Amino acid sequence: MTTLVWFRRDCRLHDHEGVHWAAARGPVAFGYVHAHSTHPWRMGAAQQSWLHDTLATLQDEIESRGGQLLLEAGNPVATILKWVQELGATAVVVSLDLHPESKAWDHELSAQLTPLGVELKVFDTARLTDSCRQYKADGTPFRVFTPFWKHLQTLDIPTPLGVPSWQPAIRLAGGALCDLYLKPAIPWDEGFNWVAGRKGAFQQLERFCPVASKYGQQRNTPSRTSTSGVSPYMALGVVSPREVWHSVSLGDAGVFLSQVGWREFAYHTFEHTPSSSDEPLQSAFNRFPWVSDRDSFALWSNGMTGYPIVDAGMRELWATGWMHNRVRMIVASFLVKHLLIPWQDGAAWFWDTLIDADLPNNSLGWQWVAGCGVDAAPYFRIFNPILQGKKFDPHGQYVKQWIPELAHVSTDVIHEPGHRGYAPPMVDLGYARQRALDALAQIR
Ligand SMILES: Cc1cc2nc3c(=O)[nH]c(=O)nc-3n(C[C@H](O)[C@H](O)[C@H](O)COP(=O)(O)OP(=O)(O)OC[C@H]3O[C@@H](n4cnc5c(N)ncnc54)[C@H](O)[C@@H]3O)c2cc1C
């Protein structure tokens, strides 16, 4: 009985219950379909490039084990139905994906497979545990992180599974990876110096594990090496959260594990409120007087605000497809509070430029900064980018790395705006702060 495993954001063979289930049934085929989509949250350009590299490693691994990764671009439901017929498959395996498009495809595919007598089997491979089915004592979802985290720690986090041996299904004539056109025509992604696949993921974990106990003190330093750097791999499911958890949990890594807990909380929140990618969780923010200002947005997204820590972050994002969490908070705060630009616009820019773009995490992050989410930072807490820069990049190394115009500026003033040869400050911080507080007062 042949099974087709349809990969989406679960690009791995390890710790994949669906692959185990398929291998136990009989011959296994694997496939990835790149959707021609117009959905507002279709995969962004940076992550598509990263997906190309990721699929290349997955394809190598499957072929080295005697299998085939079928690849096609088009309508996922139609392609899966075609492959099911060509393979004579009697089951299709997918991993639960909270993305609205994936949910719609699963619904449609299930309806089309059932009359054919083909089963659609869904596995939850993206989370530590079945945290979405965990509720507070009153039966409602968690809305605050700390009780969620306390509860999570009482649950068993299963040990990761290995790769089962499987019998390959018959080979089909398949498309080539380059036919998916995941790489941009103009190679603006050439600075994405990440090692793809499991090799890259475990390089990050091996670097990070010996220093995981220092994460609590070091994590706010905005360099890639102060944190684990596993998010690009987790976003496409190259490693599972359980693998990360069990790799790191051997030592004194409580603070780090709680961040993995934030990811779980983001998934819990998103499953219960899928509209949170677009709508504020605190409905009062629907009345917030946001400003639509494309020129200001362009200065922010191009790293030309005139505030060094903000511009360094935005330029790092463009160049590498990644940004440190502390800097994500600073740049997001600047956009929504100093510029009053809607958090949804910032979330969309991150979505297009991050290789670790993840809808639950991105939605939670932006709503947290904007002050309109669950357990969010209060809106009136407005990060001052000069003070944040001085505190978290005291020697200006991060700023100098990403803003060559400031390479020769002395450290004691580097976080101030107004240096010759560098963008002038686009807004006065005192004025912008008061404007944000006045705007907040309007919705209270
Ligand atoms: C505005 C904003 C947008 C964000 N968008 C995304 C996104 O699209 N994708 C994404 O993966 N993360 C997002 N984050 C969360 C966080 O910034 C990244 O997960 C983190 O910087 C990734 O680097 P790392 O793997 O080195 O993290 P580490 O600090 O080493 O943490 C390990 C893992 O824990 C999880 N994690 C850490 N911090 C958070 C957090 N605050 N919320 C949820 N999960 C967390 C991630 O899976 C991360 O890989 C966003 C944060 C903000 C403030």
The ligand as a MOL file (V3000), in Angstrom:
LIG
                    3D

  0  0  0     0  0            999 V3000
M  V30 BEGIN CTAB
M  V30 COUNTS 53 58 0 0 0
M  V30 BEGIN ATOM
M  V30 1 C 8.4620 41.8150 15.3210 0
M  V30 2 C 8.9430 40.3870 15.4540 0
M  V30 3 C 8.7580 39.4900 14.3980 0
M  V30 4 C 9.2060 38.1640 14.5060 0
M  V30 5 N 9.0170 37.2950 13.4490 0
M  V30 6 C 9.4410 36.0100 13.5530 0
M  V30 7 C 9.2660 35.1020 12.4750 0
M  V30 8 O 8.6950 35.4150 11.4250 0
M  V30 9 N 9.7660 33.8420 12.6190 0
M  V30 10 C 10.3720 33.4340 13.7800 0
M  V30 11 O 10.7900 32.2720 13.8690 0
M  V30 12 N 10.5060 34.2600 14.8250 0
M  V30 13 C 10.0790 35.5400 14.7530 0
M  V30 14 N 10.2610 36.3850 15.8070 0
M  V30 15 C 10.7930 35.8540 17.0930 0
M  V30 16 C 12.3230 35.9150 17.2700 0
M  V30 17 O 12.7920 37.1870 16.9470 0
M  V30 18 C 13.0710 34.8580 16.4380 0
M  V30 19 O 12.4920 33.5920 16.6220 0
M  V30 20 C 14.5420 34.7750 16.8360 0
M  V30 21 O 15.1700 36.0150 16.6950 0
M  V30 22 C 15.2310 33.7360 15.9880 0
M  V30 23 O 16.6050 33.6710 16.2640 0
M  V30 24 P 17.2180 32.4080 17.0110 0
M  V30 25 O 16.8230 31.1380 16.3510 0
M  V30 26 O 18.6780 32.6670 17.1670 0
M  V30 27 O 16.4800 32.4970 18.4080 0
M  V30 28 P 16.8490 31.9690 19.8530 0
M  V30 29 O 16.8710 33.1490 20.7480 0
M  V30 30 O 18.0400 31.0970 19.8390 0
M  V30 31 O 15.5480 31.1370 20.2410 0
M  V30 32 C 15.3840 29.7660 19.8340 0
M  V30 33 C 14.0550 29.5760 19.1530 0
M  V30 34 O 12.9920 29.9460 20.0380 0
M  V30 35 C 11.9380 30.5560 19.2880 0
M  V30 36 N 11.7850 31.9400 19.7280 0
M  V30 37 C 12.7310 32.7520 20.2520 0
M  V30 38 N 12.1930 33.9570 20.5680 0
M  V30 39 C 10.8960 33.9040 20.2110 0
M  V30 40 C 9.8200 34.8270 20.2850 0
M  V30 41 N 9.9680 36.0640 20.7900 0
M  V30 42 N 8.6150 34.4550 19.8000 0
M  V30 43 C 8.4250 33.2150 19.3030 0
M  V30 44 N 9.4170 32.2780 19.2090 0
M  V30 45 C 10.6250 32.6210 19.6670 0
M  V30 46 C 12.3600 30.5180 17.8330 0
M  V30 47 O 11.8300 29.3490 17.2330 0
M  V30 48 C 13.8690 30.4440 17.9260 0
M  V30 49 O 14.4610 29.8590 16.8090 0
M  V30 50 C 9.8250 37.7230 15.7190 0
M  V30 51 C 10.0030 38.6410 16.7710 0
M  V30 52 C 9.5730 39.9560 16.6340 0
M  V30 53 C 9.7930 40.9120 17.7730 0
M  V30 END ATOM
M  V30 BEGIN BOND
M  V30 1 1 1 2
M  V30 2 1 2 3
M  V30 3 2 2 52
M  V30 4 2 3 4
M  V30 5 1 4 5
M  V30 6 1 4 50
M  V30 7 2 5 6
M  V30 8 1 6 7
M  V30 9 1 6 13
M  V30 10 2 7 8
M  V30 11 1 7 9
M  V30 12 1 9 10
M  V30 13 2 10 11
M  V30 14 1 10 12
M  V30 15 2 12 13
M  V30 16 1 13 14
M  V30 17 1 14 15
M  V30 18 1 14 50
M  V30 19 1 15 16
M  V30 20 1 16 17
M  V30 21 1 16 18
M  V30 22 1 18 19
M  V30 23 1 18 20
M  V30 24 1 20 21
M  V30 25 1 20 22
M  V30 26 1 22 23
M  V30 27 1 23 24
M  V30 28 2 24 25
M  V30 29 1 24 26
M  V30 30 1 24 27
M  V30 31 1 27 28
M  V30 32 2 28 29
M  V30 33 1 28 30
M  V30 34 1 28 31
M  V30 35 1 31 32
M  V30 36 1 32 33
M  V30 37 1 33 34
M  V30 38 1 33 48
M  V30 39 1 34 35
M  V30 40 1 35 36
M  V30 41 1 35 46
M  V30 42 1 36 37
M  V30 43 1 36 45
M  V30 44 2 37 38
M  V30 45 1 38 39
M  V30 46 1 39 40
M  V30 47 2 39 45
M  V30 48 1 40 41
M  V30 49 2 40 42
M  V30 50 1 42 43
M  V30 51 2 43 44
M  V30 52 1 44 45
M  V30 53 1 46 47
M  V30 54 1 46 48
M  V30 55 1 48 49
M  V30 56 2 50 51
M  V30 57 1 51 52
M  V30 58 1 52 53
M  V30 END BOND
M  V30 END CTAB
M  END
